[in-house]
Amino acid sequence: MKDKDGGIYYYPFPENKQVRMYVKKSEGSVLFRMWRSDDPSLWEEHGWVPHDAVVQAADMYEGKDFDPKTVYDIHIARALIREEKEKKPD
């Protein structure tokens, strides 16, 4: 999906449309940034996170109720980035 500001995103929790995961590619790396409608400070306080950092953090994460690799889904991100690139003329 894409919002009016041009950011592409997906819903990391499909049942909760109040949370979006924005994605973009920069210097060969896929970047993620979460937005929540009920917590605008999340966007301001947390910048773009490279996928490599997500993987490192996920490997250290010991919680059971949250899977960072599912929320920060590299496959969805790449597909959205590729789809957006195909829409734009060269």
MDTraj code that builds the backbone (N, CA, C; nanometers):
import mdtraj as md
import numpy as np

residues = "MET LYS ASP LYS ASP GLY GLY ILE TYR TYR TYR PRO PHE PRO GLU ASN LYS GLN VAL ARG MET TYR VAL LYS LYS SER GLU GLY SER VAL LEU PHE ARG MET TRP ARG SER ASP ASP PRO SER LEU TRP GLU GLU HIS GLY TRP VAL PRO HIS ASP ALA VAL VAL GLN ALA ALA ASP MET TYR GLU GLY LYS ASP PHE ASP PRO LYS THR VAL TYR ASP ILE HIS ILE ALA ARG ALA LEU ILE ARG GLU GLU LYS GLU LYS LYS PRO ASP".split()
xyz = np.array([
    [0.0830, -0.1163, 0.0000],
    [0.0000, 0.0000, 0.0000],
    [0.0884, 0.1237, 0.0000],
    [0.0261, 0.2353, -0.0286],
    [0.1007, 0.3595, -0.0362],
    [0.0122, 0.4712, 0.0179],
    [0.0688, 0.5578, 0.1008],
    [-0.0110, 0.6674, 0.1532],
    [0.0104, 0.7936, 0.0712],
    [-0.0621, 0.8986, 0.1058],
    [-0.0598, 1.0228, 0.0270],
    [0.0773, 1.0892, 0.0235],
    [0.1608, 1.0599, 0.1223],
    [0.2949, 1.1167, 0.1250],
    [0.3935, 1.0354, 0.0430],
    [0.3475, 0.9264, -0.0156],
    [0.4323, 0.8475, -0.1030],
    [0.5048, 0.7328, -0.0370],
    [0.4810, 0.7132, 0.0909],
    [0.5466, 0.6031, 0.1604],
    [0.4761, 0.4715, 0.1357],
    [0.5532, 0.3690, 0.1114],
    [0.4931, 0.2367, 0.0936],
    [0.4978, 0.1643, 0.2275],
    [0.3940, 0.0877, 0.2545],
    [0.3822, 0.0221, 0.3844],
    [0.2983, -0.1046, 0.3751],
    [0.3044, -0.1815, 0.4808],
    [0.2176, -0.2971, 0.4976],
    [0.1718, -0.2990, 0.6428],
    [0.0745, -0.3839, 0.6699],
    [0.0240, -0.3993, 0.8059],
    [0.0949, -0.5178, 0.8710],
    [0.1846, -0.4924, 0.9673],
    [0.2573, -0.6029, 1.0292],
    [0.1680, -0.6910, 1.1166],
    [0.0577, -0.6338, 1.1615],
    [-0.0436, -0.7075, 1.2369],
    [-0.1737, -0.6916, 1.1571],
    [-0.1998, -0.7815, 1.0620],
    [-0.3113, -0.7620, 0.9687],
    [-0.4457, -0.7316, 1.0345],
    [-0.4656, -0.7803, 1.1541],
    [-0.5917, -0.7556, 1.2234],
    [-0.5986, -0.6157, 1.2842],
    [-0.4859, -0.5439, 1.2868],
    [-0.4790, -0.4112, 1.3477],
    [-0.4334, -0.3089, 1.2433],
    [-0.5278, -0.2380, 1.1848],
    [-0.4969, -0.1403, 1.0797],
    [-0.4441, -0.0089, 1.1377],
    [-0.4272, -0.0010, 1.2683],
    [-0.3737, 0.1186, 1.3334],
    [-0.2208, 0.1196, 1.3350],
    [-0.1609, 0.0087, 1.2924],
    [-0.0144, -0.0028, 1.2906],
    [0.0295, -0.0284, 1.1468],
    [0.1251, 0.0527, 1.1013],
    [0.1805, 0.0357, 0.9669],
    [0.3319, 0.0194, 0.9774],
    [0.3866, -0.0576, 0.8862],
    [0.5307, -0.0703, 0.8740],
    [0.5692, -0.0118, 0.7382],
    [0.6377, 0.1010, 0.7414],
    [0.6849, 0.1652, 0.6192],
    [0.8182, 0.1026, 0.5793],
    [0.8416, 0.0960, 0.4494],
    [0.9656, 0.0371, 0.3987],
    [1.0213, 0.1229, 0.2861],
    [1.1526, 0.1202, 0.2749],
    [1.2193, 0.1857, 0.1629],
    [1.3564, 0.1231, 0.1465],
    [1.4168, 0.1513, 0.0326],
    [1.5507, 0.1017, 0.0054],
    [1.6446, 0.2206, 0.0002],
    [1.7577, 0.2078, 0.0658],
    [1.8566, 0.3145, 0.0662],
    [1.9953, 0.2529, 0.0657],
    [2.0740, 0.2910, -0.0325],
    [2.2115, 0.2426, -0.0443],
    [2.2199, 0.0903, -0.0353],
    [2.1275, 0.0226, -0.1017],
    [2.1300, -0.1223, -0.1089],
    [2.0714, -0.1945, 0.0101],
    [2.0251, -0.1209, 0.1102],
    [1.9689, -0.1829, 0.2295],
    [1.8195, -0.1538, 0.2391],
    [1.7434, -0.2503, 0.2860],
    [1.6011, -0.2308, 0.3099],
    [1.5858, -0.1733, 0.4507],
    [1.5084, -0.0637, 0.4594],
    [1.4873, 0.0041, 0.5864],
    [1.3402, -0.0049, 0.6267],
    [1.3175, -0.0109, 0.7572],
    [1.1827, -0.0221, 0.8139],
    [1.1582, 0.0928, 0.9113],
    [1.0309, 0.1342, 0.9202],
    [0.9935, 0.2347, 1.0201],
    [0.8469, 0.2139, 1.0565],
    [0.8219, 0.1938, 1.1849],
    [0.6868, 0.1645, 1.2310],
    [0.6118, 0.2933, 1.2654],
    [0.4818, 0.2908, 1.2373],
    [0.3911, 0.4011, 1.2696],
    [0.2685, 0.3433, 1.3377],
    [0.2247, 0.4095, 1.4427],
    [0.1013, 0.3696, 1.5130],
    [0.0127, 0.4920, 1.5284],
    [-0.1132, 0.4791, 1.4904],
    [-0.2047, 0.5929, 1.4978],
    [-0.2269, 0.6389, 1.6413],
    [-0.2169, 0.5487, 1.7382],
    [-0.2398, 0.5857, 1.8777],
    [-0.1118, 0.6281, 1.9505],
    [0.0004, 0.6343, 1.8786],
    [0.1274, 0.6744, 1.9400],
    [0.2125, 0.7498, 1.8373],
    [0.1772, 0.8749, 1.8075],
    [0.2519, 0.9512, 1.7076],
    [0.3992, 0.9696, 1.7429],
    [0.4337, 0.9651, 1.8709],
    [0.5734, 0.9831, 1.9108],
    [0.6616, 0.8687, 1.8632],
    [0.6023, 0.7524, 1.8384],
    [0.6801, 0.6382, 1.7894],
    [0.7535, 0.6760, 1.6615],
    [0.6851, 0.7450, 1.5709],
    [0.7452, 0.7849, 1.4434],
    [0.8597, 0.8822, 1.4656],
    [0.8393, 0.9763, 1.5557],
    [0.9405, 1.0779, 1.5819],
    [1.0614, 1.0229, 1.6574],
    [1.0379, 0.9338, 1.7507],
    [1.1449, 0.8839, 1.8379],
    [1.2279, 0.7728, 1.7753],
    [1.1709, 0.7021, 1.6807],
    [1.2406, 0.5891, 1.6187],
    [1.2536, 0.6127, 1.4696],
    [1.3745, 0.6200, 1.4227],
    [1.3994, 0.6446, 1.2813],
    [1.3907, 0.5179, 1.1985],
    [1.4482, 0.5251, 1.0810],
    [1.4518, 0.4109, 0.9899],
    [1.5518, 0.3087, 1.0418],
    [1.5110, 0.1818, 1.0413],
    [1.5933, 0.0730, 1.0937],
    [1.6352, -0.0181, 0.9783],
    [1.7658, -0.0370, 0.9583],
    [1.8113, -0.1282, 0.8527],
    [1.7764, -0.2735, 0.8872],
    [1.7508, -0.3505, 0.7836],
    [1.7140, -0.4910, 0.8044],
    [1.8214, -0.5668, 0.8823],
    [1.9472, -0.5384, 0.8564],
    [2.0549, -0.6073, 0.9294],
    [2.0419, -0.5865, 1.0801],
    [2.0040, -0.4664, 1.1224],
    [1.9860, -0.4388, 1.2651],
    [1.8663, -0.5155, 1.3201],
    [1.7626, -0.5291, 1.2395],
    [1.6448, -0.6069, 1.2810],
    [1.6846, -0.7516, 1.3053],
    [1.7623, -0.8080, 1.2134],
    [1.8055, -0.9479, 1.2270],
    [1.8901, -0.9658, 1.3524],
    [1.9829, -0.8746, 1.3765],
    [2.0668, -0.8840, 1.4971],
    [1.9819, -0.8782, 1.6235],
    [1.8889, -0.7843, 1.6280],
    [1.8027, -0.7707, 1.7459],
    [1.7127, -0.8937, 1.7617],
    [1.6605, -0.9449, 1.6509],
    [1.5724, -1.0620, 1.6566],
    [1.6460, -1.1838, 1.7095],
    [1.7728, -1.1970, 1.6738],
    [1.8512, -1.3110, 1.7215],
    [1.8741, -1.3056, 1.8724],
    [1.8713, -1.1858, 1.9289],
    [1.8906, -1.1702, 2.0734],
    [1.7588, -1.1707, 2.1505],
    [1.6481, -1.1504, 2.0808],
    [1.5171, -1.1390, 2.1444],
    [1.4746, -1.2731, 2.2029],
    [1.4303, -1.2716, 2.3271],
    [1.3901, -1.3950, 2.3949],
    [1.2424, -1.3995, 2.4290],
    [1.1662, -1.2998, 2.3880],
    [1.0228, -1.2978, 2.4158],
    [0.9486, -1.4039, 2.3380],
    [0.8263, -1.4287, 2.3787],
    [0.7468, -1.5328, 2.3146],
    [0.6237, -1.4794, 2.2428],
    [0.5810, -1.3569, 2.2771],
    [0.4567, -1.3038, 2.2217],
    [0.4765, -1.2183, 2.0980],
    [0.5998, -1.2023, 2.0552],
    [0.6316, -1.1108, 1.9458],
    [0.7458, -1.1700, 1.8653],
    [0.7295, -1.1759, 1.7354],
    [0.8358, -1.2275, 1.6491],
    [0.8846, -1.1147, 1.5581],
    [0.9986, -1.0533, 1.5917],
    [1.0480, -0.9406, 1.5117],
    [1.0655, -0.9735, 1.3636],
    [1.1039, -1.0954, 1.3319],
    [1.1265, -1.1307, 1.1908],
    [0.9954, -1.1382, 1.1131],
    [0.8848, -1.1577, 1.1824],
    [0.7545, -1.1567, 1.1171],
    [0.7045, -1.0135, 1.1018],
    [0.7221, -0.9339, 1.2060],
    [0.6776, -0.7944, 1.2028],
    [0.7590, -0.7145, 1.1017],
    [0.8898, -0.7332, 1.1036],
    [0.9803, -0.6676, 1.0084],
    [1.0095, -0.7678, 0.8968],
    [0.9121, -0.7899, 0.8119],
    [0.9172, -0.8977, 0.7120],
    [0.9925, -0.8536, 0.5865],
    [1.1113, -0.9053, 0.5696],
    [1.1965, -0.8677, 0.4566],
    [1.1348, -0.9083, 0.3228],
    [1.0614, -1.0177, 0.3193],
    [1.0020, -1.0641, 0.1937],
    [0.8910, -0.9693, 0.1479],
    [0.8072, -0.9273, 0.2408],
    [0.7024, -0.8308, 0.2071],
    [0.7659, -0.6993, 0.1656],
    [0.8651, -0.6545, 0.2422],
    [0.9320, -0.5278, 0.2124],
    [0.9912, -0.5289, 0.0716],
    [1.0631, -0.6328, 0.0376],
    [1.1247, -0.6407, -0.0954],
    [1.0200, -0.6424, -0.2059],
    [0.9110, -0.7159, -0.1824],
    [0.8047, -0.7228, -0.2828],
    [0.7405, -0.5853, -0.3040],
    [0.7153, -0.5120, -0.1972],
    [0.6562, -0.3792, -0.2093],
    [0.7510, -0.2824, -0.2793],
    [0.8780, -0.2875, -0.2437],
    [0.9775, -0.2005, -0.3065],
    [0.9892, -0.2320, -0.4554],
    [0.9930, -0.3598, -0.4881],
    [1.0017, -0.4007, -0.6292],
    [0.8760, -0.3562, -0.7054],
    [0.7600, -0.3756, -0.6460],
    [0.6344, -0.3366, -0.7097],
    [0.6304, -0.1855, -0.7338],
    [0.6738, -0.1085, -0.6365],
    [0.6747, 0.0373, -0.6506],
    [0.7725, 0.0801, -0.7607],
    [0.8867, 0.0163, -0.7665],
    [0.9871, 0.0492, -0.8682],
    [0.9342, 0.0192, -1.0077],
    [0.8606, -0.0907, -1.0214],
    [0.8057, -0.1284, -1.1517],
    [0.6990, -0.0310, -1.1994],
    [0.6333, 0.0381, -1.1072],
    [0.5299, 0.1349, -1.1425],
    [0.5883, 0.2634, -1.1997],
    [0.7087, 0.2979, -1.1552],
    [0.7699, 0.4239, -1.1954],
    [0.8448, 0.4079, -1.3267],
    [0.8282, 0.5052, -1.4172],
    [0.9063, 0.4992, -1.5416],
    [1.0524, 0.5297, -1.5134],
    [1.1415, 0.4673, -1.5882],
    [1.2860, 0.4882, -1.5699],
    [1.3318, 0.6224, -1.6174],
])
top = md.Topology()
chain = top.add_chain()
for i, resn in enumerate(residues, 1):
    res = top.add_residue(resn, chain, resSeq=i)
    for name in ("N", "CA", "C"):
        top.add_atom(name, md.element.get_by_symbol(name[0]), res)
traj = md.Trajectory(xyz[None], top)
